[in-house]
Amino acid sequence: MSHSLPASPAATAGAVGPAPTQADLLDFVRRTAADTELIASLPLDPEGRTWVRLKGPGGSEAWLIGWPPGTGTGWHDHADSVGAFLTASGDLTEYSLAARLPTDGWKTLELTEGVDRERRLPAGKGRSFGRHHVHEVLNASPDRHAISVHAYYPPLPRIRRYSRTGQMLRLEQVERPEDWQ
């Protein structure tokens, strides 16, 4: 479910200039998550994630996302974009792979032992990531929404979605911007 909200000053700052770095995107999501009025204005759905597109720095793509209890993204990557996200309220968990995967030309890949990483991101905590970062993000709370701010540069050209069974990762779908906007 997508909604439109007026952009906050933090959400519109720095729209012109050089391409934003991972550090710039992390700074943006921190400043935006601190805008309590913006965070409180996000409509929350009891069953499905909600999102609002924001104006990110330097032409980046940015989103404010609401996560009902028990929801998540599934395994995915952001293709050639770098990014950052930060939990504004609630608590999120990120599972990621500490391995560089081939970018194209495969459907099924056997992962080696020891590539799994888990990161708990309570309110105020976030992270940046590079291109082809494969992860899933979850709100494991049984009773509390979470809200997060995300930014990507360049704007997402595609998202690849994966399924995972044990050490087997399988490419399931490639989404383009028109699929989620």
Summary of the structure (lengths in Angstrom):
residues: 181
radius of gyration: 15.8
end to end distance: 9.8
largest distance: 45.6
contacts: 566
relative contact order: 0.24
helix: 15%
strand: 41%
